[in-house]
C-alpha cells in the first residue's frame, strides 16, 4: 500500500511539472531524496520516464479532435491543416534523432543536482529576460496553422537542449517559440503536441531497455503513477492554457530560480 501511495505522489509531480515550464527532473531529483520506491535501480530509472505515458494520454484526450486528421467533422481544408501540423511536429523531432544513441550517457553525466540546479536558474533568468524583451512586442504567429516548417525546426532545436536535466522540455520549447515570434498560447499548445512523439519515444526506449518482465507490484506502481499523471496533467494543461491568455511566464522564471537555489543549497548542506 505504501508503494502505491508513493506512486501516486510521483504521478502527481509528473502531471504538474511536465507541462508547466519548471522542470519535472528538477522536482523528481529533489523528491527522490525523501521518497524512495522499494524497487530496483533499473526499474526506478525506467519508471521516471514511463510514467509520462499518462501525461501523453492527457494531451491526446484533450486535443483528440484537433489532432485527428481523419475526423468526419473536419472539412478537407481542416484535414490538410491537421496533416500539416503533424508534419511540423515531425520536423521538430529531427534535432533529437542524433542524440538518441547518447541518451544514457547524457543521463549518466548530467543527472545530478549541480546540473539540475544550474539549468533551473539559467532558464529561469532567460524567461525573465525574454518576457522583458517581448513586453511591448506583438507576436507574429498567433495560430498553430501559421507556424512554418522553419519555425518548427527551430523549436525542435530548443527542445534538443532539454536533454540536459533541469532544462525542462516544455520550458525550452516555449522559450524558443516565444523568441521566434509565437504567442504564448500558441507556443504552449505546440509544446503539448510536440510532447506526444517525444515522450512516447523516450518511454518506449526505456521500456525496451528494461524489458517487459514486471513483477505484479512493479506493474501496479507503474500503472498507478501513470493514472495519477494523466488526471493531474488534464488539470495542469487546462490551467496553463487559461493562464497564458492573460499572464506572462515571469512567475515560472522566478519559481525556477528559487527552486534551483533550494536544490543547490540542500545538497551542498547535505555534503557537510
LUMVEXNU-147826 format. One record per residue: x, y, z of N, C-alpha, C in turn; residue number from 1. Coordinates in Angstrom, 2 decimals. Layout:
<rs>
      nx      ny      nz     cax     cay     caz      cx      cy      cz seq
       X       Y       Z       X       Y       Z       X       Y       Z NUM
...
</rs>
This chain:
<rs>
      nx      ny      nz     cax     cay     caz      cx      cy      cz seq
    0.82   -1.21    0.00    0.00    0.00    0.00    0.86    1.26    0.00   1
    1.96    1.23    0.76    2.85    2.39    0.83    3.46    2.69   -0.54   2
    3.83    1.64   -1.29    4.41    1.85   -2.61    3.40    2.49   -3.56   3
    2.13    2.12   -3.42    1.08    2.71   -4.26    0.93    4.20   -3.94   4
    0.99    4.55   -2.67    0.90    5.96   -2.28    2.10    6.75   -2.83   5
    3.28    6.14   -2.81    4.45    6.78   -3.39    4.25    6.98   -4.89   6
    3.69    5.97   -5.56    3.45    6.06   -7.00    2.49    7.21   -7.32   7
    1.46    7.37   -6.49    0.51    8.47   -6.69    1.22    9.81   -6.55   8
    2.10    9.92   -5.56    2.85   11.16   -5.36    3.72   11.48   -6.57   9
    4.44   10.48   -7.07    5.28   10.69   -8.25    4.44   11.05   -9.47  10
    3.29   10.41   -9.59    2.40   10.72  -10.72    1.89   12.15  -10.67  11
    1.56   12.61   -9.47    1.09   13.99   -9.31    2.20   14.98   -9.70  12
    3.40   14.72   -9.23    4.53   15.60   -9.55    4.79   15.61  -11.06  13
    4.76   14.44  -11.68    4.95   14.36  -13.14    3.86   15.12  -13.87  14
    2.61   14.94  -13.46    1.49   15.58  -14.13    1.55   17.09  -14.09  15
    2.02   17.64  -12.99    2.12   19.10  -12.87    3.35   19.63  -13.59  16
    4.49   19.03  -13.31    5.76   19.63  -13.76    6.11   19.34  -15.21  17
    5.46   18.33  -15.82    5.77   18.04  -17.22    5.28   19.15  -18.14  18
    4.17   19.79  -17.80    3.57   20.77  -18.69    3.90   22.20  -18.31  19
    4.06   22.47  -17.04    4.49   23.80  -16.65    5.99   23.90  -16.87  20
    6.51   25.05  -17.29    7.94   25.14  -17.66    8.86   25.26  -16.45  21
    8.76   24.24  -15.55    9.51   24.33  -14.29   10.40   23.11  -14.05  22
   10.51   22.21  -15.01   11.39   21.05  -14.96   10.90   19.93  -14.07  23
   10.39   18.88  -14.71    9.98   17.69  -13.95   11.19   17.03  -13.30  24
   12.34   17.04  -14.02   13.55   16.42  -13.47   14.01   17.11  -12.20  25
   13.96   18.44  -12.19   14.37   19.18  -11.00   13.56   18.80   -9.78  26
   12.28   18.59   -9.99   11.41   18.20   -8.87   11.63   16.74   -8.48  27
   11.81   15.88   -9.48   11.99   14.46   -9.18   13.30   14.19   -8.46  28
   14.37   14.88   -8.87   15.65   14.63   -8.23   15.63   15.08   -6.77  29
   14.80   16.08   -6.48   14.66   16.54   -5.10   13.78   15.59   -4.29  30
   12.62   15.21   -4.85   11.70   14.37   -4.10   12.27   12.97   -3.89  31
   13.12   12.50   -4.83   13.70   11.17   -4.69   14.64   11.06   -3.50  32
   15.10   12.18   -2.98   15.95   12.17   -1.80   15.15   11.92   -0.53  33
   13.84   12.11   -0.63   12.99   11.93    0.55   12.05   10.74    0.41  34
   11.68   10.42   -0.83   10.74    9.32   -1.08   11.40    8.34   -2.06  35
   11.62    7.11   -1.62   12.28    6.10   -2.44   11.31    4.97   -2.75  36
   11.25    4.59   -4.00   10.50    3.39   -4.36   11.29    2.16   -3.93  37
   10.60    1.21   -3.33   11.26   -0.01   -2.87   11.38   -1.00   -4.03  38
   12.04   -0.53   -5.09   12.23   -1.33   -6.29   13.69   -1.24   -6.73  39
   14.04   -1.96   -7.76   15.42   -1.97   -8.23   15.79   -0.62   -8.86  40
   17.10   -0.36   -8.94   17.57    0.89   -9.55   17.17    0.94  -11.02  41
   17.21   -0.21  -11.70   16.84   -0.25  -13.12   15.36    0.10  -13.30  42
   14.51   -0.42  -12.42   13.09   -0.10  -12.52   12.86    1.38  -12.25  43
   13.51    1.92  -11.23   13.33    3.33  -10.88   13.73    4.24  -12.03  44
   14.82    3.90  -12.72   15.27    4.69  -13.87   14.25    4.66  -14.99  45
   13.70    3.49  -15.26   12.68    3.34  -16.28   11.39    4.03  -15.86  46
   11.04    3.91  -14.58    9.80    4.45  -14.04    9.70    5.96  -14.25  47
   10.82    6.70  -14.03   10.82    8.16  -14.18   10.35    8.59  -15.56  48
   10.65    7.78  -16.55   10.32    8.14  -17.93    8.96    7.61  -18.34  49
    8.67    6.37  -17.98    7.47    5.70  -18.50    6.19    6.24  -17.89  50
    6.23    6.85  -16.71    5.01    7.44  -16.16    4.53    8.60  -17.03  51
    5.37    9.01  -17.99    4.96   10.06  -18.93    3.83    9.60  -19.84  52
    3.63    8.27  -19.94    2.53    7.77  -20.76    1.20    8.40  -20.33  53
    1.02    8.53  -19.03   -0.21    9.12  -18.53   -0.35   10.57  -18.96  54
    0.76   11.30  -18.91    0.75   12.70  -19.32    0.45   12.83  -20.81  55
    1.04   11.94  -21.62    0.79   11.96  -23.06   -0.69   11.72  -23.35  56
   -1.27   10.76  -22.64   -2.67   10.41  -22.85   -3.58   11.62  -22.59  57
   -3.20   12.45  -21.62   -4.00   13.64  -21.31   -4.07   14.57  -22.52  58
   -2.95   14.75  -23.22   -2.94   15.61  -24.41   -3.82   15.00  -25.50  59
   -3.70   13.69  -25.69   -4.49   13.03  -26.72   -5.99   13.14  -26.45  60
   -6.37   13.03  -25.18   -7.79   13.13  -24.82   -8.30   14.57  -25.00  61
   -7.54   15.54  -24.51   -7.97   16.94  -24.55   -7.99   17.50  -25.97  62
   -7.07   17.03  -26.82   -6.94   17.61  -28.16   -7.22   16.58  -29.26  63
   -7.99   15.55  -28.94   -8.19   14.47  -29.91   -8.75   14.99  -31.23  64
   -9.77   15.82  -31.17  -10.38   16.32  -32.41   -9.39   17.16  -33.20  65
   -8.67   18.02  -32.51   -7.72   18.90  -33.20   -6.58   18.12  -33.83  66
   -6.19   17.01  -33.21   -5.06   16.21  -33.70   -5.46   15.12  -34.68  67
   -6.74   14.88  -34.84   -7.22   13.79  -35.69   -7.45   14.28  -37.13  68
   -6.57   13.88  -38.06   -6.73   14.35  -39.44   -7.85   13.65  -40.21  69
   -8.45   12.64  -39.60   -9.47   11.85  -40.28  -10.87   12.10  -39.72  70
  -11.01   13.11  -38.88  -12.31   13.39  -38.26  -13.35   13.72  -39.34  71
  -14.50   13.04  -39.31  -15.56   13.34  -40.30  -16.16   14.72  -40.11  72
  -15.88   15.34  -38.96  -16.41   16.69  -38.69  -15.51   17.78  -39.26  73
  -14.40   17.39  -39.88  -13.48   18.38  -40.45  -13.67   18.48  -41.95  74
  -13.50   19.70  -42.43  -13.55   19.93  -43.88  -12.23   19.45  -44.50  75
  -12.18   19.27  -45.82  -10.92   18.87  -46.45   -9.77   19.81  -46.11  76
  -10.04   21.11  -46.05   -9.01   22.08  -45.70   -8.51   21.89  -44.28  77
   -9.42   21.61  -43.37   -9.03   21.38  -41.98   -8.23   20.09  -41.83  78
   -8.58   19.09  -42.62   -7.81   17.83  -42.60   -6.40   18.05  -43.11  79
   -6.25   18.87  -44.14   -4.92   19.19  -44.65   -4.11   19.96  -43.61  80
   -4.77   20.88  -42.91   -4.08   21.64  -41.86   -3.61   20.72  -40.74  81
   -4.42   19.71  -40.40   -4.04   18.78  -39.34   -2.86   17.92  -39.76  82
   -2.88   17.46  -41.01   -1.74   16.69  -41.52   -0.48   17.56  -41.56  83
   -0.66   18.84  -41.91    0.47   19.77  -41.91    1.01   19.95  -40.50  84
    0.12   20.00  -39.51    0.54   20.12  -38.12    1.43   18.93  -37.73  85
    1.00   17.73  -38.09    1.81   16.55  -37.78    3.14   16.58  -38.51  86
    3.14   17.13  -39.73    4.39   17.27  -40.46    5.35   18.19  -39.73  87
    4.83   19.27  -39.17    5.67   20.22  -38.43    6.18   19.59  -37.13  88
    5.34   18.78  -36.50    5.78   18.07  -35.29    6.95   17.14  -35.64  89
    6.83   16.44  -36.76    7.91   15.52  -37.19    9.19   16.30  -37.46  90
    9.08   17.45  -38.12   10.26   18.28  -38.39   10.91   18.71  -37.08  91
   10.09   19.02  -36.07   10.63   19.44  -34.78   11.40   18.32  -34.08  92
   11.12   17.09  -34.46   11.80   15.95  -33.84   13.19   15.70  -34.42  93
   13.45   16.21  -35.60   14.70   15.90  -36.30   15.95   16.20  -35.47  94
   16.02   17.34  -34.76   17.24   17.61  -33.98   17.48   16.62  -32.85  95
   16.44   15.88  -32.44   16.61   14.91  -31.36   17.23   13.60  -31.83  96
   17.04   13.28  -33.09   17.45   11.96  -33.60   18.94   11.68  -33.38  97
   19.85   12.62  -33.68   21.28   12.32  -33.45   21.64   12.12  -31.98  98
   20.76   12.57  -31.07   21.07   12.48  -29.64   20.61   11.17  -29.02  99
   19.74   10.43  -29.71   19.16    9.21  -29.14   20.22    8.21  -28.68 100
   21.28    7.93  -29.47   22.28    6.94  -29.03   23.04    7.37  -27.77 101
   23.00    8.65  -27.47   23.77    9.15  -26.33   22.90    9.42  -25.10 102
   21.62    8.99  -25.15   20.68    9.30  -24.09   21.17    8.82  -22.72 103
   21.60    7.57  -22.65   22.06    7.02  -21.36   23.32    7.72  -20.87 104
   24.22    8.03  -21.80   25.46    8.72  -21.42   25.17   10.12  -20.90 105
   24.23   10.80  -21.53   23.85   12.14  -21.08   23.29   12.09  -19.67 106
   22.41   11.10  -19.41   21.86   10.94  -18.06   22.96   10.65  -17.05 107
   23.88    9.80  -17.45   24.97    9.41  -16.56   25.83   10.61  -16.16 108
   26.09   11.48  -17.12   26.97   12.62  -16.88   26.23   13.79  -16.21 109
   24.99   14.04  -16.63   24.33   15.28  -16.23   23.20   15.12  -15.21 110
   22.77   13.87  -14.93   21.68   13.71  -13.97   22.23   13.82  -12.55 111
   22.45   15.06  -12.11   22.96   15.33  -10.78   22.46   16.70  -10.32 112
   22.55   16.94   -9.04   21.94   18.16   -8.51   22.63   19.43   -9.01 113
   23.94   19.34   -9.28   24.65   20.53   -9.76   24.10   21.00  -11.11 114
   23.99   20.06  -12.06   23.48   20.41  -13.38   22.04   20.87  -13.32 115
   21.21   20.13  -12.58   19.80   20.47  -12.47   19.62   21.86  -11.88 116
   20.36   22.16  -10.81   20.26   23.47  -10.16   20.64   24.60  -11.12 117
   21.74   24.41  -11.82   22.22   25.45  -12.75   21.22   25.67  -13.87 118
   20.69   24.58  -14.43   19.73   24.72  -15.53   18.43   25.36  -15.07 119
   17.99   25.02  -13.87   16.79   25.66  -13.33   16.98   27.17  -13.26 120
   18.11   27.58  -12.73   18.37   29.01  -12.55   18.59   29.70  -13.89 121
   19.41   29.09  -14.76   19.71   29.72  -16.06   18.45   29.96  -16.87 122
   17.60   28.94  -16.98   16.39   29.11  -17.78   15.36   29.97  -17.07 123
   15.41   30.03  -15.75   14.56   30.97  -15.03   14.92   32.40  -15.39 124
   16.21   32.69  -15.41   16.69   34.03  -15.79   16.32   34.32  -17.24 125
   16.46   33.32  -18.12   16.13   33.52  -19.53   14.65   33.86  -19.73 126
   13.78   33.22  -18.97   12.36   33.54  -19.05   12.11   35.01  -18.69 127
   12.78   35.48  -17.64   12.61   36.88  -17.24   13.11   37.82  -18.33 128
   14.28   37.49  -18.91   14.86   38.35  -19.95   13.99   38.38  -21.21 129
   13.51   37.21  -21.61   12.68   37.13  -22.83   11.35   37.85  -22.63 130
   10.74   37.69  -21.47    9.47   38.38  -21.22    9.66   39.89  -21.18 131
   10.77   40.35  -20.61   11.05   41.80  -20.60   11.27   42.31  -22.02 132
   11.97   41.51  -22.82   12.23   41.88  -24.22   10.95   41.97  -25.02 133
   10.01   41.06  -24.75    8.78   40.98  -25.54    7.62   41.79  -24.97 134
    7.88   42.55  -23.93    6.80   43.23  -23.21    5.90   44.05  -24.15 135
    6.49   44.76  -25.10    5.72   45.63  -25.98    5.71   45.13  -27.42 136
    6.08   43.86  -27.62    6.09   43.31  -28.96    4.80   42.55  -29.25 137
    4.38   42.60  -30.50    3.18   41.87  -30.92    3.64   40.58  -31.59 138
    3.14   39.41  -31.14    3.55   38.14  -31.74    3.24   38.11  -33.23 139
    4.14   37.51  -33.99    3.92   37.39  -35.44    3.16   36.12  -35.79 140
    3.08   35.19  -34.86    2.37   33.92  -35.08    1.44   33.69  -33.90 141
    0.14   33.73  -34.15   -0.80   33.50  -33.05   -1.79   32.38  -33.33 142
   -1.47   31.55  -34.34   -2.27   30.36  -34.63   -1.34   29.21  -34.96 143
   -1.71   28.02  -34.55   -0.91   26.83  -34.85   -0.71   26.69  -36.36 144
   -1.76   26.98  -37.13   -1.68   26.82  -38.59   -0.66   27.74  -39.22 145
   -0.31   28.84  -38.54    0.63   29.81  -39.10    2.09   29.48  -38.78 146
    2.33   28.45  -38.00    3.72   28.03  -37.72    4.31   27.46  -39.00 147
    5.47   27.95  -39.39    6.13   27.45  -40.60    6.99   26.23  -40.26 148
    7.43   25.53  -41.29    8.32   24.39  -41.06    9.67   24.87  -40.52 149
   10.07   26.05  -40.92   11.31   26.63  -40.38   11.14   26.90  -38.88 150
    9.99   27.46  -38.50    9.70   27.69  -37.08    9.75   26.37  -36.31 151
    9.14   25.34  -36.89    9.09   24.03  -36.24   10.49   23.48  -36.01 152
   11.37   23.65  -36.99   12.73   23.14  -36.85   13.48   23.90  -35.76 153
   13.30   25.20  -35.69   13.97   26.00  -34.65   13.47   25.59  -33.27 154
   12.16   25.40  -33.14   11.60   24.96  -31.86   12.16   23.59  -31.49 155
   12.34   22.73  -32.50   12.94   21.42  -32.26   14.37   21.52  -31.76 156
   15.12   22.50  -32.25   16.49   22.71  -31.76   16.47   23.10  -30.29 157
   15.52   23.92  -29.91   15.40   24.29  -28.49   14.99   23.08  -27.65 158
   14.11   22.24  -28.21   13.71   21.04  -27.47   14.92   20.14  -27.23 159
   15.83   20.08  -28.20   17.01   19.24  -28.06   17.86   19.67  -26.87 160
   17.80   20.96  -26.52   18.56   21.44  -25.35   18.06   20.81  -24.06 161
   16.80   20.34  -24.08   16.18   19.80  -22.87   16.68   18.41  -22.52 162
   17.59   17.84  -23.32   18.18   16.56  -22.92   19.05   16.74  -21.68 163
   19.44   17.97  -21.41   20.18   18.26  -20.18   19.18   18.36  -19.03 164
   19.26   17.51  -18.02   18.30   17.53  -16.91   18.23   18.90  -16.25 165
   17.01   19.30  -15.91   16.80   20.58  -15.25   16.40   21.68  -16.21 166
   16.57   21.42  -17.51   16.22   22.43  -18.51   14.71   22.58  -18.61 167
   13.98   21.49  -18.66   12.54   21.41  -18.87   12.23   21.41  -20.35 168
   11.66   20.31  -20.81   11.29   20.19  -22.22   10.29   21.27  -22.61 169
    9.24   21.42  -21.81    8.24   22.44  -22.12    8.84   23.84  -21.99 170
    9.72   24.03  -21.00   10.34   25.33  -20.81   11.19   25.73  -21.99 171
   12.02   24.80  -22.48   12.91   25.10  -23.61   12.12   25.38  -24.88 172
   11.10   24.57  -25.16   10.35   24.75  -26.40    9.51   26.03  -26.35 173
    8.90   26.31  -25.21    8.12   27.55  -25.08    9.02   28.76  -25.23 174
   10.17   28.72  -24.58   11.11   29.83  -24.66   11.55   30.06  -26.11 175
   11.92   28.98  -26.79   12.34   29.10  -28.18   11.22   29.62  -29.07 176
   10.01   29.13  -28.84    8.88   29.55  -29.66    8.57   31.04  -29.48 177
    8.62   31.50  -28.24    8.37   32.92  -27.98    9.45   33.79  -28.63 178
   10.69   33.32  -28.57   11.81   34.09  -29.15   11.65   34.30  -30.65 179
   11.05   33.34  -31.35   10.91   33.48  -32.80    9.55   34.06  -33.19 180
    8.77   34.53  -32.21    7.58   35.29  -32.54    6.24   34.64  -32.28 181
    6.21   33.42  -31.71    4.92   32.80  -31.41    4.30   33.45  -30.18 182
    2.99   33.53  -30.16    2.30   33.99  -28.97    2.45   32.95  -27.87 183
    2.26   33.36  -26.63    2.41   32.42  -25.51    1.45   31.25  -25.65 184
    0.21   31.53  -26.02   -0.80   30.46  -26.12   -0.44   29.48  -27.22 185
    0.01   29.98  -28.37    0.39   29.12  -29.49    1.63   28.31  -29.14 186
    2.58   28.95  -28.46    3.81   28.25  -28.04    3.49   27.10  -27.10 187
    2.61   27.35  -26.13    2.24   26.32  -25.17    1.53   25.16  -25.86 188
    0.60   25.48  -26.75   -0.17   24.44  -27.42    0.72   23.57  -28.30 189
    1.62   24.20  -29.06    2.52   23.42  -29.92    3.43   22.53  -29.07 190
    3.82   23.03  -27.91    4.64   22.24  -26.99    3.89   20.99  -26.53 191
    2.60   21.12  -26.28    1.79   19.94  -25.91    1.84   18.90  -27.02 192
    1.64   19.33  -28.26    1.59   18.40  -29.38    2.96   17.76  -29.62 193
    3.99   18.56  -29.50    5.35   18.06  -29.71    5.73   17.01  -28.67 194
    5.10   17.09  -27.50    5.41   16.13  -26.43    4.97   14.71  -26.77 195
    3.96   14.57  -27.60    3.39   13.24  -27.85    4.43   12.27  -28.41 196
    5.03   12.55  -29.58    6.03   11.60  -30.08    7.32   11.62  -29.28 197
    7.68   12.80  -28.73    8.93   12.90  -27.97    8.89   12.02  -26.73 198
    7.84   12.19  -25.93    7.73   11.45  -24.68    7.39    9.98  -24.93 199
    6.58    9.72  -25.95    6.25    8.34  -26.27    7.52    7.59  -26.68 200
    8.32    8.22  -27.53    9.56    7.59  -27.98   10.51    7.31  -26.83 201
   10.67    8.30  -25.94   11.56    8.13  -24.79   11.07    6.99  -23.89 202
    9.76    6.90  -23.72    9.19    5.87  -22.86    9.40    4.48  -23.45 203
    9.20    4.35  -24.76    9.38    3.06  -25.42   10.83    2.60  -25.32 204
   11.76    3.53  -25.54   13.19    3.18  -25.45   13.53    2.64  -24.06 205
   13.03    3.32  -23.03   13.32    2.89  -21.65   12.69    1.54  -21.34 206
   11.47    1.31  -21.83   10.79    0.05  -21.56   11.48   -1.11  -22.26 207
   11.92   -0.87  -23.50   12.63   -1.93  -24.25   13.93   -2.27  -23.54 208
   14.62   -1.24  -23.07   15.88   -1.47  -22.36   15.65   -2.25  -21.07 209
   14.59   -1.91  -20.34   14.30   -2.58  -19.07   13.77   -3.98  -19.30 210
   13.01   -4.15  -20.38   12.33   -5.42  -20.61   10.90   -5.33  -20.10 211
   10.10   -6.32  -20.39    8.68   -6.26  -20.03    8.31   -7.29  -18.95 212
    9.33   -7.78  -18.23    9.09   -8.78  -17.19    8.85   -8.08  -15.85 213
    7.68   -7.44  -15.72    7.36   -6.73  -14.49    6.82   -7.70  -13.44 214
    7.18   -7.44  -12.20    6.54   -8.15  -11.10    5.16   -7.51  -10.92 215
    4.22   -8.20  -10.23    2.90   -7.62  -10.01    2.98   -6.25   -9.31 216
    3.87   -6.09   -8.34    3.98   -4.82   -7.64    4.54   -3.73   -8.56 217
    5.55   -4.07   -9.35    6.12   -3.10  -10.29    5.05   -2.61  -11.27 218
    4.25   -3.54  -11.78    3.21   -3.17  -12.73    2.16   -2.29  -12.06 219
    1.80   -2.61  -10.82    0.81   -1.81  -10.09    1.34   -0.40   -9.84 220
    2.61   -0.30   -9.45    3.22    1.01   -9.19    3.25    1.85  -10.47 221
    3.65    1.22  -11.58    3.76    1.93  -12.85    2.40    2.43  -13.34 222
    1.39    1.56  -13.30    0.06    1.93  -13.77   -0.58    2.98  -12.87 223
   -0.36    2.88  -11.57   -0.92    3.86  -10.64   -0.32    5.24  -10.88 224
    1.00    5.29  -11.04    1.67    6.57  -11.28    1.22    7.18  -12.60 225
    1.10    6.35  -13.63    0.67    6.85  -14.94   -0.76    7.38  -14.88 226
   -1.62    6.69  -14.14   -3.01    7.16  -13.99   -3.06    8.49  -13.25 227
   -2.27    8.62  -12.19   -2.22    9.88  -11.45   -1.69   11.00  -12.35 228
   -0.65   10.68  -13.14   -0.08   11.67  -14.06   -1.12   12.12  -15.09 229
   -1.95   11.18  -15.54   -2.99   11.52  -16.52   -3.98   12.53  -15.95 230
   -4.56   12.22  -14.80   -5.59   13.10  -14.25   -5.03   14.47  -13.87 231
   -3.84   14.50  -13.31   -3.24   15.77  -12.93   -2.82   16.56  -14.17 232
   -2.36   15.86  -15.21   -1.98   16.52  -16.45   -3.15   17.24  -17.09 233
   -4.32   16.62  -17.05   -5.52   17.27  -17.59   -5.73   18.63  -16.92 234
   -5.60   18.65  -15.60   -5.78   19.90  -14.85   -4.66   20.89  -15.16 235
   -3.42   20.40  -15.22   -2.27   21.27  -15.46   -2.34   21.91  -16.84 236
   -2.72   21.13  -17.84   -2.81   21.66  -19.21   -3.90   22.71  -19.30 237
   -5.05   22.42  -18.72   -6.16   23.40  -18.72   -5.75   24.67  -17.99 238
   -5.04   24.51  -16.89   -4.58   25.69  -16.14   -3.64   26.53  -17.00 239
   -2.65   25.89  -17.63   -1.66   26.64  -18.39   -2.30   27.35  -19.58 240
   -3.22   26.68  -20.27   -3.90   27.30  -21.42   -4.67   28.55  -20.97 241
   -5.36   28.44  -19.84   -6.09   29.61  -19.32   -5.15   30.70  -18.82 242
   -4.07   30.29  -18.19   -3.12   31.23  -17.60   -2.46   32.12  -18.65 243
   -1.96   31.50  -19.73   -1.18   32.25  -20.72   -2.02   33.21  -21.54 244
   -3.34   33.10  -21.46   -4.19   34.04  -22.17   -4.13   35.44  -21.54 245
   -3.78   35.49  -20.26   -3.81   36.77  -19.55   -2.50   37.12  -18.86 246
   -1.58   36.16  -18.75   -0.38   36.38  -17.96    0.87   35.96  -18.74 247
    2.04   36.44  -18.28    3.29   36.03  -18.89    3.93   34.91  -18.07 248
    5.15   34.52  -18.48    5.82   33.39  -17.84    6.79   33.81  -16.73 249
    6.78   35.07  -16.36    7.72   35.54  -15.34    7.60   34.78  -14.01 250
    6.37   34.52  -13.52    6.28   33.77  -12.26    7.00   32.42  -12.31 251
    6.95   31.76  -13.47    7.66   30.49  -13.61    9.17   30.70  -13.59 252
    9.61   31.83  -14.16   11.03   32.16  -14.13   11.51   32.35  -12.70 253
   10.77   33.11  -11.91   11.14   33.32  -10.50   11.12   32.00   -9.73 254
   10.09   31.19  -10.01    9.97   29.90   -9.32   11.18   29.02   -9.61 255
   11.60   28.97  -10.88   12.75   28.16  -11.25   14.01   28.62  -10.51 256
   14.21   29.92  -10.44   15.39   30.45   -9.77   15.40   30.06   -8.29 257
   14.24   30.20   -7.65   14.13   29.86   -6.22   14.35   28.36   -6.02 258
   13.69   27.53   -6.86   13.84   26.08   -6.72   15.29   25.66   -6.97 259
   15.92   26.24   -7.98   17.32   25.91   -8.26   18.21   26.24   -7.08 260
   17.96   27.38   -6.46   18.76   27.78   -5.30   18.52   26.83   -4.13 261
   17.27   26.39   -3.95   16.94   25.47   -2.86   17.62   24.12   -3.08 262
   17.53   23.58   -4.32   18.17   22.30   -4.63   19.67   22.38   -4.38 263
   20.29   23.45   -4.85   21.74   23.61   -4.70   22.11   23.72   -3.23 264
   21.37   24.54   -2.49   21.68   24.74   -1.07   21.48   23.46   -0.27 265
   20.40   22.72   -0.59   20.12   21.49    0.16   21.23   20.47   -0.01 266
   21.66   20.24   -1.24   22.66   19.21   -1.48   24.06   19.64   -1.02 267
   24.34   20.92   -1.12   25.62   21.41   -0.60   25.68   21.24    0.92 268
   24.55   21.55    1.57   24.49   21.40    3.04   24.59   19.93    3.43 269
   23.98   19.05    2.61   23.99   17.61    2.93   25.40   17.03    2.81 270
   26.27   17.67    2.07   27.64   17.16    1.90   28.52   17.52    3.09 271
   28.08   18.44    3.93   28.91   18.88    5.05   28.32   18.38    6.39 272
</rs>
